[in-house]
Amino acid sequence: MAGFRPPSSGLRALRPEAFGVDPGGARMARIRRSPHFKDGVFQNPGGEARTRPSGTAWDFAKLYFDKEQRTRRAPLGNIPVHATTFADLARPAATGLRVTWLGHSSVLVEIDGRRVLFDPVWGERCSPFPFAGPRRLHPVPLPLAALGPVDVVVISHDHYDHLDMPTIKALAGTDTLFAVPLGVGAHLEHWGVPADRLRELDWHEATEVGGLTLTATPARHFCGRGLRNTQHTLWASWVVTGEEHRVYHSGDTGYFEGFKDIGADHGPFDVTMIQLGAYSEFWTDIHMTPAQALRAHLDLQQGGPGGVLLPIHWGTFNLAPHPWAEPGEWTKEAAEEAGQAVAFPCPGEPFEPAGELPTRPWWRDVSRPVERTWTVAGSTPVAASRDDLDLVGEG
């Protein structure tokens, strides 16, 4: 019937709870005051980023659903998971800094006597639905409760592979604090996190948690969980500084010159946790290849090798057309050529950046051989050489 509108209550009934809610009221007023919010949306550093696949949907579909390509995007067997225990994590870090990669972008950082949990995703799928969406390729290394007390949970942005409703609901029942980008707090409050346990920050704003300084820093990405993406929640990378150590978590981002500014203002870092999986020539603005991630690390270290690079955002979910093991192989070779220290823990394996690093290429145990000429989305050849470090900002 022309002009008919279904009741709003009916629409709410059809909306999955995992979609979260849009910011409103005082939160939306604060968003409108942000210098990074213009023309009704949050803006990226360096101008608008392409957030949808370039080329045609048909081009992408042919590549993504090609049978041979799909085979290359999965491991051959069970991914090795370190049998981390509560006792392992209860033991103080000998050097004051210990890092445990829990898969994808989830990382527990024990820094100067405090415990910071980045982008915790314990769900089986990164999706609003329990029956559809990318499914994890390995189990979580340990139950969420086995982590023990966490001082602060840090969220980079509101995409499903970084902000997982069931995990947040479980953590809402603890006394942990949550540090989130501007606008993301609306989702957490909707899922039961009390407002007084939220620290909601714009880029370049900081908050203090138990002697740590947490600073939201720029990233080049986008946001959104529902069918209608209002671009009203911010995305961020994060700097955490303690009395003796400092770390950086990239969240999701494309390469941009702002890494140099972050390094100058907050670096150098003992460890950088940098996204280097789920890249594709279809979305070059919003995710980084391993070569770009290495360049970002060097920028953050103010120009030269230093600190430890921890690759994240790979190995756990199948989110892009590149071969499953390619991020590991590409990162390993590019880092060796640059003389950069890289940690390659299997999921759940703790390490201390100042101690012995896990460097064994464990993915080779369960992957097909990956050629030295890397691919972006399985098609365009990209030579993995020192030249990549000079070209990653182009295109």
C-alpha positions as CSV (number, residue, x, y, z in Angstrom):
1,M,0.0,0.0,0.0
2,A,1.4,3.4,-1.0
3,G,2.7,5.4,1.9
4,F,2.3,2.5,4.4
5,R,5.0,2.3,7.1
6,P,5.3,-0.7,9.4
7,P,5.2,0.0,13.1
8,S,8.6,0.9,14.6
9,S,8.1,-1.8,17.3
10,G,7.9,-4.4,14.5
11,L,11.2,-3.1,13.0
12,R,12.8,-3.4,16.4
13,A,11.6,-6.9,16.8
14,L,13.3,-7.8,13.5
15,R,16.6,-6.1,14.4
16,P,19.2,-8.5,15.9
17,E,20.5,-7.4,19.3
18,A,24.0,-7.8,18.0
19,F,23.5,-4.8,15.7
20,G,23.8,-2.6,18.8
21,V,22.3,0.9,18.7
22,D,23.1,4.2,17.2
23,P,24.5,6.9,19.4
24,G,22.0,9.5,20.6
25,G,21.4,12.3,23.1
26,A,24.5,13.7,24.8
27,R,26.7,11.2,23.2
28,M,25.6,12.3,19.7
29,A,26.0,15.9,20.7
30,R,29.6,15.1,21.7
31,I,30.2,13.3,18.3
32,R,28.9,16.4,16.4
33,R,31.5,18.5,18.3
34,S,34.4,16.3,17.3
35,P,36.8,17.9,14.8
36,H,36.9,14.5,13.0
37,F,33.1,14.5,12.4
38,K,32.1,16.5,9.3
39,D,29.2,16.4,6.9
40,G,27.4,14.1,9.1
41,V,30.0,11.3,9.3
42,F,33.4,10.6,10.8
43,Q,36.3,11.4,8.4
44,N,39.5,9.5,7.8
45,P,42.9,11.0,8.0
46,G,44.1,11.8,4.5
47,G,40.7,12.1,3.0
48,E,37.9,9.6,2.3
49,A,38.8,5.9,2.3
50,R,37.1,3.5,-0.1
51,T,35.1,1.2,2.2
52,R,33.4,-1.0,-0.4
53,P,35.2,-3.3,-2.9
54,S,36.5,-1.6,-5.9
55,G,35.6,-3.0,-9.3
56,T,32.3,-4.8,-9.7
57,A,30.6,-7.1,-7.3
58,W,30.8,-9.8,-9.9
59,D,34.6,-9.5,-10.1
60,F,34.9,-9.9,-6.4
61,A,32.4,-12.8,-6.2
62,K,34.2,-14.7,-9.0
63,L,37.4,-14.5,-7.0
64,Y,36.1,-15.0,-3.5
65,F,33.9,-18.0,-4.4
66,D,36.2,-19.7,-6.8
67,K,36.6,-23.3,-5.7
68,E,40.4,-23.4,-6.0
69,Q,40.8,-20.0,-4.3
70,R,38.6,-21.2,-1.4
71,T,40.8,-24.2,-0.9
72,R,43.9,-22.0,-0.6
73,R,42.1,-19.8,2.0
74,A,41.9,-22.6,4.6
75,P,44.5,-24.6,6.6
76,L,45.1,-28.3,5.7
77,G,44.6,-29.4,9.3
78,N,44.0,-28.3,12.8
79,I,45.8,-25.0,13.7
80,P,48.1,-25.5,16.6
81,V,46.8,-23.7,19.7
82,H,49.0,-23.3,22.8
83,A,47.6,-24.8,25.9
84,T,47.7,-21.6,28.0
85,T,46.5,-22.0,31.6
86,F,45.4,-19.6,34.3
87,A,48.6,-20.5,36.1
88,D,50.7,-19.4,33.2
89,L,49.1,-16.0,33.1
90,A,49.0,-15.6,36.9
91,R,52.8,-15.8,37.1
92,P,54.2,-12.2,36.9
93,A,56.1,-11.2,33.7
94,A,59.8,-11.4,34.4
95,T,60.5,-8.2,32.3
96,G,57.3,-6.4,33.2
97,L,55.8,-6.8,29.7
98,R,54.1,-10.0,28.4
99,V,52.0,-10.4,25.4
100,T,49.5,-13.2,24.5
101,W,48.0,-13.3,21.1
102,L,44.6,-15.1,21.4
103,G,43.9,-15.2,17.7
104,H,42.8,-12.5,15.1
105,S,43.1,-9.1,16.8
106,S,42.5,-10.3,20.4
107,V,45.6,-9.7,22.5
108,L,46.2,-9.8,26.3
109,V,49.0,-7.4,27.3
110,E,50.4,-7.5,30.8
111,I,52.2,-4.3,31.2
112,D,53.8,-2.8,34.3
113,G,51.6,-4.7,36.7
114,R,48.3,-4.1,34.8
115,R,46.3,-6.3,32.3
116,V,44.9,-4.9,29.1
117,L,42.7,-6.9,26.8
118,F,42.4,-5.7,23.2
119,D,39.5,-6.5,20.9
120,P,38.3,-9.7,22.7
121,V,36.4,-12.0,20.4
122,W,35.4,-15.4,21.9
123,G,32.4,-15.9,19.7
124,E,32.3,-18.8,17.2
125,R,31.4,-16.4,14.3
126,C,32.1,-12.8,13.6
127,S,28.5,-12.1,12.6
128,P,25.3,-10.8,14.1
129,F,23.8,-14.3,13.5
130,P,24.8,-17.6,15.2
131,F,24.1,-19.6,12.0
132,A,25.9,-17.6,9.3
133,G,29.1,-15.5,8.8
134,P,32.8,-16.3,9.0
135,R,33.5,-19.0,11.5
136,R,36.7,-19.3,13.5
137,L,39.3,-21.7,12.1
138,H,40.7,-22.6,15.6
139,P,39.2,-22.8,19.0
140,V,39.9,-20.0,21.5
141,P,43.1,-20.8,23.4
142,L,41.4,-20.7,26.8
143,P,38.0,-19.9,28.3
144,L,37.3,-16.2,28.9
145,A,37.0,-16.8,32.7
146,A,40.5,-18.4,32.7
147,L,42.1,-15.1,31.8
148,G,41.6,-13.9,35.3
149,P,40.9,-10.2,36.2
150,V,41.4,-7.6,33.5
151,D,42.0,-4.0,34.3
152,V,40.7,-2.6,31.0
153,V,39.2,-3.9,27.8
154,V,40.2,-1.8,24.7
155,I,38.0,-1.8,21.6
156,S,39.3,-0.5,18.3
157,H,36.0,-0.2,16.4
158,D,32.6,-1.8,16.2
159,H,33.0,-4.4,13.4
160,Y,32.0,-7.9,14.4
161,D,35.5,-9.4,14.3
162,H,36.6,-6.8,16.9
163,L,33.5,-6.1,18.9
164,D,31.7,-9.4,19.9
165,M,28.5,-9.0,21.7
166,P,28.6,-12.3,23.7
167,T,32.1,-11.6,24.9
168,I,31.2,-8.0,25.9
169,K,28.1,-9.3,27.8
170,A,30.3,-11.8,29.7
171,L,32.9,-9.1,30.6
172,A,30.1,-6.7,31.6
173,G,29.5,-9.0,34.6
174,T,33.1,-8.3,35.9
175,D,34.5,-5.0,37.3
176,T,36.7,-4.3,34.3
177,L,36.7,-0.9,32.6
178,F,36.2,-0.4,28.9
179,A,38.1,2.1,26.7
180,V,36.4,2.6,23.4
181,P,36.3,5.1,20.5
182,L,33.7,7.9,20.4
183,G,30.2,6.5,19.8
184,V,31.0,2.9,20.4
185,G,29.9,3.2,24.0
186,A,26.3,3.2,22.9
187,H,26.6,-0.5,21.9
188,L,28.2,-1.5,25.2
189,E,25.6,0.3,27.3
190,H,22.9,-1.5,25.2
191,W,24.5,-4.8,26.2
192,G,24.7,-4.1,29.9
193,V,28.0,-2.2,30.5
194,P,27.4,0.5,33.1
195,A,28.1,4.0,31.9
196,D,30.5,4.6,34.8
197,R,32.8,1.8,33.5
198,L,33.2,3.4,30.0
199,R,36.0,5.6,28.9
200,E,34.9,6.9,25.5
201,L,37.6,8.8,23.6
202,D,38.0,10.8,20.4
203,W,41.4,10.7,18.6
204,H,44.2,12.2,20.6
205,E,42.3,12.0,23.9
206,A,43.7,10.0,26.7
207,T,42.5,8.3,30.0
208,E,44.3,7.0,33.0
209,V,43.7,3.4,34.3
210,G,45.7,2.2,37.2
211,G,48.9,4.0,36.3
212,L,48.5,3.3,32.6
213,T,47.8,6.1,30.0
214,L,45.5,4.9,27.2
215,T,45.4,7.2,24.1
216,A,43.1,6.8,21.1
217,T,45.1,7.5,18.0
218,P,44.0,7.8,14.3
219,A,43.4,4.9,12.0
220,R,42.2,4.7,8.4
221,H,39.1,2.5,8.3
222,F,35.3,2.7,8.8
223,C,32.6,1.5,11.1
224,G,29.1,-0.1,11.3
225,R,27.2,-3.1,12.4
226,G,23.7,-2.8,11.0
227,L,22.1,-2.7,7.6
228,R,22.2,1.1,7.7
229,N,25.7,2.3,8.4
230,T,25.4,5.9,9.8
231,Q,29.2,6.3,10.2
232,H,28.5,7.7,13.7
233,T,31.0,5.5,15.6
234,L,34.7,6.2,15.4
235,W,37.5,3.7,14.7
236,A,40.9,4.0,16.4
237,S,44.3,2.6,17.0
238,W,45.6,2.7,20.6
239,V,48.7,3.6,22.5
240,V,49.1,2.2,26.1
241,T,51.9,3.7,28.2
242,G,53.0,2.5,31.6
243,E,55.9,3.5,33.9
244,E,58.4,1.4,32.0
245,H,56.8,0.1,28.8
246,R,54.7,1.3,25.9
247,V,52.7,-0.7,23.3
248,Y,50.6,0.1,20.2
249,H,47.6,-1.8,18.8
250,S,46.6,-0.8,15.2
251,G,43.0,-2.0,15.2
252,D,42.1,-2.1,11.5
253,T,43.6,0.4,9.2
254,G,45.0,1.2,5.8
255,Y,48.5,2.6,5.5
256,F,48.7,6.4,6.0
257,E,51.4,8.9,6.8
258,G,49.9,9.4,10.3
259,F,51.9,6.5,11.6
260,K,54.9,8.7,11.7
261,D,53.1,11.3,13.8
262,I,51.9,8.6,16.2
263,G,55.5,7.4,16.5
264,A,56.9,10.9,17.1
265,D,54.2,11.7,19.7
266,H,54.1,8.4,21.6
267,G,56.9,6.0,20.4
268,P,59.1,4.2,20.2
269,F,57.2,1.0,21.3
270,D,58.3,-2.2,23.0
271,V,55.8,-4.0,20.8
272,T,53.5,-3.0,18.0
273,M,50.4,-5.2,17.3
274,I,49.6,-4.5,13.7
275,Q,46.9,-5.7,11.3
276,L,48.4,-7.4,8.3
277,G,45.7,-9.9,7.2
278,A,42.4,-9.7,5.2
279,Y,44.1,-7.4,2.6
280,S,43.0,-7.2,-1.0
281,E,43.3,-5.0,-4.0
282,F,39.5,-4.6,-3.7
283,W,39.9,-2.5,-0.5
284,T,43.5,-1.1,-0.4
285,D,42.4,1.9,1.6
286,I,41.3,0.1,4.8
287,H,43.6,-2.9,5.4
288,M,47.3,-3.3,5.1
289,T,49.5,-6.0,3.4
290,P,52.4,-7.4,5.4
291,A,54.8,-5.0,3.6
292,Q,52.6,-2.0,4.5
293,A,52.4,-3.2,8.1
294,L,56.2,-3.5,8.3
295,R,56.4,0.1,6.9
296,A,53.9,1.2,9.6
297,H,56.0,-0.5,12.3
298,L,59.1,1.3,11.1
299,D,57.2,4.6,11.1
300,L,56.0,4.0,14.6
301,Q,59.6,3.3,15.7
302,Q,60.6,6.7,14.3
303,G,62.3,5.3,11.2
304,G,64.3,2.2,11.9
305,P,64.0,-1.4,13.1
306,G,63.3,-1.6,16.8
307,G,60.9,-3.1,19.2
308,V,59.0,-6.2,18.3
309,L,56.3,-6.5,15.6
310,L,53.4,-8.9,16.4
311,P,51.3,-9.7,13.4
312,I,47.5,-9.7,14.1
313,H,44.2,-10.0,12.2
314,W,45.2,-13.2,10.4
315,G,44.9,-17.0,10.8
316,T,41.6,-17.1,12.8
317,F,38.9,-16.0,10.4
318,N,38.7,-16.3,6.6
319,L,37.9,-12.7,5.6
320,A,39.7,-12.1,2.3
321,P,40.7,-13.9,-0.9
322,H,44.4,-14.3,-0.1
323,P,45.9,-17.7,0.8
324,W,45.5,-18.5,4.5
325,A,49.3,-18.8,5.2
326,E,50.4,-15.9,3.0
327,P,50.4,-13.2,5.8
328,G,52.8,-15.3,7.8
329,E,55.2,-16.1,5.0
330,W,55.1,-12.6,3.5
331,T,55.7,-11.0,6.9
332,K,58.6,-13.4,7.7
333,E,60.5,-12.7,4.5
334,A,59.9,-8.9,4.5
335,A,61.0,-8.6,8.2
336,E,64.1,-10.7,7.6
337,E,65.1,-8.4,4.7
338,A,64.5,-5.3,6.9
339,G,66.3,-6.8,9.9
340,Q,63.1,-6.4,12.0
341,A,62.3,-8.6,15.0
342,V,58.9,-10.3,14.6
343,A,57.1,-12.6,17.1
344,F,55.2,-15.5,15.5
345,P,53.4,-17.1,18.5
346,C,50.7,-19.7,17.7
347,P,47.4,-18.6,19.2
348,G,47.6,-18.6,23.0
349,E,51.3,-18.6,23.4
350,P,52.6,-15.9,25.8
351,F,55.9,-14.2,25.1
352,E,57.9,-11.3,26.5
353,P,59.3,-8.9,23.9
354,A,62.5,-8.4,25.9
355,G,63.0,-12.2,26.1
356,E,63.2,-15.1,23.7
357,L,60.7,-14.6,20.8
358,P,58.6,-17.3,19.3
359,T,59.8,-17.4,15.7
360,R,59.1,-20.9,14.4
361,P,56.8,-20.7,11.3
362,W,54.1,-22.9,12.9
363,W,51.6,-22.3,10.0
364,R,53.7,-24.4,7.7
365,D,52.6,-27.5,9.7
366,V,49.1,-27.1,8.4
367,S,49.3,-25.1,5.1
368,R,50.0,-25.6,1.5
369,P,53.3,-24.2,0.2
370,V,53.1,-20.4,-0.5
371,E,55.2,-19.1,-3.4
372,R,57.6,-16.3,-2.8
373,T,55.8,-14.0,-5.2
374,W,52.9,-13.0,-3.0
375,T,49.5,-12.2,-4.3
376,V,47.0,-9.6,-3.3
377,A,43.5,-11.2,-3.4
378,G,45.1,-14.1,-5.3
379,S,45.6,-12.4,-8.6
380,T,47.9,-9.4,-8.9
381,P,51.6,-10.6,-8.3
382,V,53.5,-8.5,-5.8
383,A,57.2,-9.2,-5.4
384,A,58.1,-9.6,-1.7
385,S,61.2,-7.6,-1.7
386,R,62.9,-4.6,-0.1
387,D,61.2,-2.5,-2.8
388,D,57.8,-3.1,-1.1
389,L,58.9,-0.9,1.7
390,D,59.3,2.0,-0.8
391,L,56.1,1.5,-2.6
392,V,53.5,0.7,0.1
393,G,52.1,4.2,0.2
394,E,51.3,4.3,-3.5
395,G,48.3,3.1,-5.4
